């Protein structure tokens, strides 16, 4: 079975607050096929073997962004192409690029751009991501001019959630601006956004006392960056203040005609709130912006504190989950223990190209509702708190929650990451439909001989972490029924269809139970 079983992970109940704590042990990432194993660079002779290149949708100093079709699945994606010769001439650009690659591999959140894969050939790096077709927040600002307060709060809240997740992982974005906030769709009523472009992102090391690079976009840069003093996460807070100011008023807080004029204003000029527009803005929103634009970074609030601000808490309705939703999620999470490492690994692999935004929207809402601490991951305490009304009291169910964590925490970092949650909670009958199984098999079958070898499985799942040889032997014993040393498509689908069979059997039991309850109720009423 998958998960951290071999680590002897355990759950303890501290006497201080009575909450559950889950602690994974050992290095069982070697014995699991985790989502993060798929995210990494792989060599390719040419990207055209995997993608049909369409039109250019963006250009930068070191390359361009193209719209492309993923040939195996037919999905539309965005490809950021970076020319190696332009980057490798400058040490700082190489450092920033390596930081960006690491950030992309380490992050996994509903409001951060989703990366499908990363590739390289002799001349280029390729970052392949989801295509966010709704365009930039900047373009919406040009079109709408001034957002109503509720819509502004909905957008800002999502950005805060993404940034809080990054800051909890010690990552500073350093280039938060409307151009780097993209909408998922062109539907003006759909305000779902994602943060993009991590080219200036940096892992913050407190022991070094702060960062000093002068990076970012002038209008959104914090005073401490311009003054060349050491800075930290608070630069992202300043940027949020500038963006919120623009959303609520339709105007920037600084209006210099050149970069130097803007720098001078940001560094020395007090932000004005005298415009009549501010008379139409709530006092909570006004205080939110003022706090973000606190000039002294020592007194500027953190992103976590902004999420608890009156404006956000009073404007944003936290999702309320129904018993049916909780029961469905609870059943899916508990069923995950019955899947083998191979089955759960292939489902994670399919999730990398599977696009079902309608279903993901629902699961995203559930994930964010369960995430009470707003840090973008689920602890055992959050799982317990969210599901206890359908699972019962913790004193009776501690083992249930321990097993959920063991089975879902594939990378053994002690929490349930967003993709781990999606893989466990998604509808398995839709995920494992014939088309998706064919695509996954063909993608892993690199030599196209209709058989999967151990080496092909390693090429697919050892991009970041080497696995113990015992795992591959275990997989072959499970899947390779005729013992010829490879996995045929029939053997592959036989094993994966068992996942669907488990779900159908459980569904039949649920239907039968509900039917019996209705019959009993009818009999009681008849009496």
C-alpha positions in Angstrom: 0.0 0.0 0.0 1.0 3.6 -0.5 1.7 6.4 2.0 4.2 6.5 4.9 3.4 3.1 6.1 7.0 2.0 6.4 7.9 5.0 8.5 5.9 4.0 11.5 4.3 7.4 11.5 2.2 8.0 14.5 -0.5 10.3 15.9 -0.2 11.7 19.4 -2.8 13.8 21.3 -0.9 16.5 23.2 -2.2 17.3 26.7 -1.9 21.1 26.1 -4.8 21.6 23.7 -6.1 18.1 23.1 -5.4 18.4 19.4 -4.1 15.6 17.1 -0.5 15.8 15.8 0.8 13.6 13.0 4.5 12.9 12.7 5.9 11.0 9.7 9.1 9.1 10.2 11.9 7.8 8.0 12.4 8.3 4.3 9.4 6.5 2.8 9.4 8.9 -0.2 11.6 6.2 -1.6 8.7 3.8 -1.4 6.0 6.0 -2.8 5.1 7.5 -6.2 4.4 11.2 -5.2 3.1 14.1 -7.2 6.3 16.0 -6.6 8.3 13.1 -8.2 6.7 14.1 -11.6 7.6 17.8 -11.3 11.2 18.3 -12.5 13.2 18.8 -15.6 13.5 16.1 -18.1 15.7 16.0 -21.2 14.1 16.1 -24.6 15.5 16.2 -28.1 12.7 18.6 -29.2 9.6 19.9 -27.5 7.7 19.4 -30.7 7.6 15.7 -30.0 5.2 16.4 -27.2 3.6 19.7 -28.1 2.0 21.3 -31.2 3.1 24.9 -31.0 0.5 27.6 -31.7 0.7 31.3 -31.5 2.9 33.5 -29.4 1.0 35.0 -26.4 3.7 36.9 -24.7 7.4 38.0 -25.0 10.1 38.8 -22.5 13.8 39.7 -22.4 14.9 36.1 -22.4 12.3 34.3 -24.4 8.6 34.1 -25.2 5.4 32.4 -24.1 3.6 30.2 -26.6 0.2 28.7 -26.7 0.5 24.9 -27.4 -1.5 21.7 -27.6 -0.3 18.7 -25.5 -0.3 16.1 -28.3 -1.1 13.0 -26.1 -4.1 14.6 -24.3 -5.1 17.4 -26.6 -5.1 19.9 -23.7 -4.2 23.6 -24.4 -1.2 24.8 -22.4 1.2 27.7 -22.1 4.9 27.1 -22.7 7.5 29.6 -21.4 10.6 29.3 -23.5 13.9 30.6 -22.0 17.0 30.9 -24.2 20.0 29.4 -22.4 22.6 31.6 -24.1 20.9 34.8 -22.9 20.7 33.6 -19.4 24.1 32.0 -19.0 25.9 35.2 -19.7 24.9 36.7 -16.4 25.5 35.1 -13.0 22.5 36.8 -11.3 20.1 35.7 -14.1 21.3 32.1 -13.7 20.8 32.3 -9.9 17.3 33.8 -10.4 16.4 31.1 -12.9 17.5 28.3 -10.6 15.5 29.9 -7.8 12.4 30.0 -10.1 12.8 26.4 -11.0 13.0 25.4 -7.3 10.0 27.5 -6.4 7.9 25.9 -9.2 8.9 22.5 -8.0 8.2 23.3 -4.3 4.8 25.0 -4.6 1.4 23.5 -4.9 -1.6 25.8 -4.1 -5.1 26.5 -5.6 -4.1 30.2 -6.2 -0.6 29.6 -7.7 -0.2 28.8 -11.4 -0.1 25.1 -12.0 3.0 23.6 -13.6 2.5 20.5 -15.7 6.2 19.8 -16.5 9.6 21.3 -17.2 11.8 20.3 -20.1 15.1 21.3 -21.6 17.1 20.7 -24.8 20.5 21.9 -25.9 19.4 25.5 -26.4 16.3 26.1 -24.3 14.5 25.6 -21.0 10.7 25.0 -21.3 8.2 25.6 -18.4 4.8 24.1 -19.4 1.9 25.4 -17.3 -1.9 25.6 -17.4 -3.2 28.2 -19.8 -5.1 30.9 -17.9 -7.3 32.3 -20.6 -9.0 35.0 -18.5 -6.0 37.4 -19.0 -4.3 39.7 -16.6 -5.8 41.7 -13.8 -4.1 44.6 -15.4 -6.3 44.3 -18.5 -9.5 44.1 -16.3 -8.4 47.2 -14.5 -8.1 49.0 -17.8 -11.5 47.8 -18.8 -13.4 48.3 -15.5 -11.4 51.2 -14.1 -12.7 50.8 -10.6 -13.8 47.6 -8.9 -16.7 47.4 -6.5 -15.4 46.7 -3.0 -16.7 43.2 -2.8 -15.1 42.1 -6.1 -11.8 43.8 -5.0 -11.9 41.9 -1.7 -12.5 38.5 -3.5 -9.5 39.0 -5.7 -7.2 40.3 -2.9 -8.3 37.5 -0.6 -7.1 34.9 -3.2 -3.8 36.6 -3.7 -3.3 36.8 0.1 -4.0 33.0 0.3 -1.4 32.3 -2.3 1.2 34.6 -0.8 0.6 33.3 2.7 1.3 29.8 1.4 4.5 31.0 -0.2 5.6 32.9 2.9 5.0 29.9 5.1 7.5 28.1 2.8 9.9 31.0 3.2 9.4 32.2 -0.4 9.1 35.9 -1.2 7.5 36.7 -4.6 9.0 40.2 -5.0 7.1 41.0 -8.2 3.4 41.1 -7.2 1.6 43.3 -9.7 -1.7 43.1 -11.7 0.3 41.7 -14.7 1.2 38.7 -12.7 -2.3 37.9 -11.4 -4.3 36.0 -14.1 -7.9 35.1 -14.3 -8.8 31.5 -15.0 -11.5 32.3 -17.6 -12.8 35.3 -19.6 -16.2 35.1 -17.7 -16.3 38.5 -15.9 -18.5 36.8 -13.2 -15.7 34.3 -12.5 -13.1 36.0 -10.3 -10.9 33.0 -9.7 -7.3 34.1 -10.0 -3.8 32.6 -9.8 -0.4 34.2 -9.1 2.1 33.7 -11.9 5.7 34.6 -12.9 8.1 33.5 -10.2 11.1 34.9 -12.0 12.1 37.2 -9.0 10.9 34.8 -6.3 13.5 34.1 -3.6 13.9 31.7 -0.7 14.3 33.9 2.4 17.0 32.9 4.8 16.5 34.8 8.1 20.0 34.0 9.3 21.4 36.1 6.5 19.5 39.1 7.8 17.4 39.9 4.7 17.6 40.4 1.0 19.2 43.4 -0.9 18.6 42.8 -4.6 16.9 45.7 -6.3 14.2 43.8 -8.2 10.6 44.3 -9.1 8.4 46.7 -11.0 8.8 50.4 -9.9 5.2 51.2 -9.1 4.9 48.2 -6.8 8.3 48.2 -5.2 8.5 48.8 -1.4 10.5 51.7 -0.1 13.1 49.4 1.5 14.0 48.0 -1.9 14.4 51.4 -3.4 16.5 52.6 -0.4 18.7 49.5 -0.8 18.2 48.3 2.8 17.7 44.7 3.8 14.1 43.5 3.4 12.0 40.4 3.8 8.4 39.2 3.2 6.9 42.6 3.9 7.8 43.8 0.3 4.9 41.6 -0.9 2.6 43.3 1.6 3.5 46.7 0.2 2.7 45.5 -3.3 -0.7 44.3 -2.1 -1.4 47.8 -0.8 -0.6 49.4 -4.1 -2.8 46.9 -6.0 -5.7 47.3 -3.6 -5.4 51.1 -3.8 -5.7 50.8 -7.6 -8.6 48.4 -7.5 -10.6 50.6 -5.2 -9.9 53.9 -6.8 -8.9 53.2 -10.4 -5.7 55.2 -9.8 -2.2 54.4 -8.7 -0.9 55.9 -5.4 2.2 57.2 -7.2 2.1 59.0 -10.5 5.7 59.8 -11.6 6.4 60.0 -15.3 9.7 58.1 -15.1 11.1 55.3 -13.0 13.2 57.8 -11.0 10.2 60.0 -10.2 8.2 57.0 -9.0 11.2 55.8 -6.9 11.4 59.3 -5.3 7.7 59.4 -4.5 7.7 55.8 -3.1 10.7 56.5 -1.0 9.7 59.9 0.4 6.1 60.9 -0.4 3.2 60.2 2.0 0.4 58.3 0.3 -2.7 60.5 -0.2 -6.2 59.4 0.7 -7.8 62.8 0.1 -9.5 61.8 -3.1 -13.3 62.0 -2.9 -13.4 58.3 -4.0 -12.2 57.3 -0.6 -15.3 58.7 0.9 -17.2 55.9 -0.9 -14.9 53.2 0.4 -15.6 51.5 3.8 -13.4 52.4 6.7 -12.3 48.7 6.9 -11.0 48.8 3.3 -9.3 52.1 3.9 -7.5 50.8 7.0 -6.5 47.7 5.1 -4.7 49.8 2.4 -3.1 52.1 4.9 -1.7 49.2 6.9 -0.3 47.6 3.7 1.4 51.0 2.8 3.0 51.5 6.1 6.4 52.9 5.1 8.4 51.3 7.9 8.5 47.6 7.2 8.9 46.8 10.9 5.3 48.0 11.5 3.8 46.7 8.3 1.5 43.7 9.0 2.2 40.2 7.6 0.1 38.6 5.0 -1.2 36.2 7.7 -2.4 39.3 9.7 -4.0 40.8 6.6 -6.1 37.6 6.2 -7.5 38.3 9.6 -8.2 42.0 8.9 -11.7 43.3 9.4 -12.1 44.1 5.7 -11.3 40.5 4.6 -13.2 38.8 7.4 -16.3 41.0 7.0 -16.4 40.8 3.2 -15.4 37.3 2.4 -17.8 34.5 3.2 -15.9 31.4 4.3 -17.3 28.3 2.5 -19.7 26.2 4.5 -19.6 22.5 3.8 -22.7 20.3 3.8 -22.9 16.9 5.5 -23.2 15.3 2.1 -20.0 17.0 0.9 -18.1 16.0 4.0 -19.4 12.4 3.8 -18.3 12.2 0.2 -14.9 13.6 0.9 -14.5 11.4 4.0 -15.4 8.3 2.0 -12.9 9.2 -0.8 -10.1 9.9 1.7 -10.6 6.7 3.6 -10.8 4.6 0.4 -7.4 5.9 -0.6 -5.8 3.4 1.8 -7.0 0.5 -0.4 -5.0 1.7 -3.4 -1.5 0.4 -4.0 1.6 2.6 -4.6 1.3 2.0 -8.3 -2.4 2.9 -8.4 -2.1 6.1 -6.4 1.1 7.0 -8.4 -0.7 6.6 -11.8 -3.6 8.7 -10.5 -1.2 11.4 -9.5 0.4 11.1 -13.0 -3.0 11.5 -14.7 -3.8 14.5 -12.5 -0.8 16.3 -14.1 -2.7 16.5 -17.4 -6.3 15.9 -16.4 -8.3 19.2 -16.8 -11.7 19.3 -15.1 -12.1 22.8 -13.9 -15.7 22.3 -13.0 -14.9 19.5 -10.6 -11.7 21.1 -9.4 -13.7 24.3 -8.5 -15.8 22.2 -6.0 -12.7 20.4 -4.6 -10.8 23.7 -4.3 -13.6 25.2 -2.2 -13.7 22.2 0.0 -9.9 22.2 0.4 -9.9 25.9 1.3 -12.8 25.4 3.7 -10.9 22.7 5.5 -7.7 24.8 5.6 -8.6 26.8 8.7 -5.1 28.3 9.1 -5.0 29.6 5.5 -1.5 28.1 5.0 -2.4 26.1 1.9 -2.0 22.6 3.4 -4.1 20.3 5.6 -2.9 19.1 9.0 -4.4 16.1 10.8 -6.1 18.5 13.2 -7.8 20.3 10.2 -8.8 16.9 8.7 -10.2 15.9 12.1 -12.0 19.2 12.7 -13.5 19.2 9.2 -14.7 15.6 9.1 -15.5 14.8 12.8 -19.2 15.4 12.3 -19.4 12.5 9.9 -16.6 10.4 11.4 -17.4 10.8 15.1 -15.4 11.9 18.1 -11.6 11.8 17.9 -11.2 9.5 20.9 -13.0 6.8 18.9 -11.4 7.6 15.6 -7.8 8.5 16.2 -6.7 5.5 14.1 -9.0 6.7 11.3 -7.2 10.0 11.1 -3.8 8.5 11.5 -4.5 6.2 8.5 -5.8 9.0 6.4 -2.6 11.0 6.9 -0.4 8.0 6.3 -2.1 7.1 3.1 -2.4 10.6 1.6 0.9 12.1 2.7 2.8 10.6 -0.2 5.9 12.9 0.1 5.9 12.4 3.9 6.2 16.1 4.8 3.6 15.7 7.6 0.7 17.5 5.9 -1.7 16.9 3.0 -0.7 19.1 0.0 -3.3 20.4 -2.4 -2.5 17.9 -5.2 -2.4 15.0 -2.7 -5.9 16.1 -1.6 -7.1 16.4 -5.2 -5.8 13.0 -6.2 -7.6 11.4 -3.2 -10.8 13.4 -3.4 -11.4 13.5 -7.2 -14.1 11.3 -8.8 -12.2 8.2 -9.7 -14.6 7.0 -12.4 -14.0 10.2 -14.4 -10.3 10.3 -13.6 -9.7 6.8 -14.7 -11.9 6.7 -17.8 -10.4 4.9 -20.8 -9.1 8.0 -22.6 -7.1 9.1 -19.6 -5.6 5.6 -19.0 -4.6 5.4 -22.7 -2.9 8.8 -22.5 -1.0 8.0 -19.3 0.2 4.7 -20.7 1.3 6.3 -24.0 3.2 9.0 -22.1 5.1 6.6 -19.9 5.8 4.2 -22.9 8.6 6.4 -24.3 9.8 3.8 -26.8 6.3 3.2 -28.1 6.5 -0.6 -28.0 3.3 -1.1 -26.2 5.0 -2.3 -23.0 6.1 -0.4 -19.9 9.5 -1.3 -18.6 10.9 -0.6 -15.1 13.2 2.0 -16.7 10.3 3.8 -18.3 8.5 3.9 -14.9 11.7 5.3 -13.4 12.0 7.9 -16.1 8.4 9.0 -15.3 8.6 8.9 -11.5 12.3 9.5 -10.6 12.7 13.0 -12.0 13.3 14.3 -8.5 13.7 11.4 -6.1 15.3 8.0 -6.6 13.2 5.1 -5.4 14.2 2.0 -3.6 14.5 -1.0 -5.9 12.1 -2.9 -3.7 9.3 -0.5 -4.8 9.8 -1.4 -8.5 9.9 -5.1 -7.7 6.7 -4.7 -5.7 5.0 -2.9 -8.6 6.1 -5.6 -11.1 4.8 -8.3 -8.8 1.5 -6.6 -8.6 1.0 -5.5 -12.2 3.1 -7.8 -14.4 0.8 -10.9 -14.3 2.5 -12.9 -17.0 5.9 -12.3 -15.5 7.5 -11.3 -18.8 9.4 -8.3 -17.2 7.2 -5.6 -18.6 3.6 -4.2 -18.2 1.2 -4.5 -21.1 -1.7 -2.1 -21.6 -4.1 -4.9 -20.6 -2.2 -5.5 -17.4 -2.0 -1.7 -16.8 -5.8 -1.2 -17.2 -6.7 -4.3 -15.2 -4.9 -2.9 -12.1 -6.3 0.6 -12.6 -9.8 -0.6 -13.2 -9.7 -2.2 -9.7 -9.8 1.3 -8.3 -13.0 2.0 -10.2 -14.4 -1.4 -9.1 -13.8 -0.4 -5.5 -15.7 2.8 -6.0 -18.6 1.1 -7.8 -18.9 -1.5 -5.0 -18.9 1.2 -2.3 -21.5 3.2 -4.3 -23.7 0.2 -4.6 -23.5 -0.3 -0.8 -24.3 3.3 -0.2 -27.3 3.2 -2.5 -28.5 0.0 -0.9 -28.2 1.5 2.6 -30.1 4.7 1.7 -32.8 2.6 0.0 -33.1 0.4 3.1 -33.4 3.6 5.3 -36.2 4.9 3.0 -38.0 1.5 3.2 -37.7 1.5 7.0 -39.0 5.1 7.2 -41.9 4.3 5.0 -42.8 1.2 7.1 -42.6 3.3 10.3 -44.9 6.0 8.8 -47.3 3.4 7.6 -47.5 2.0 11.1 
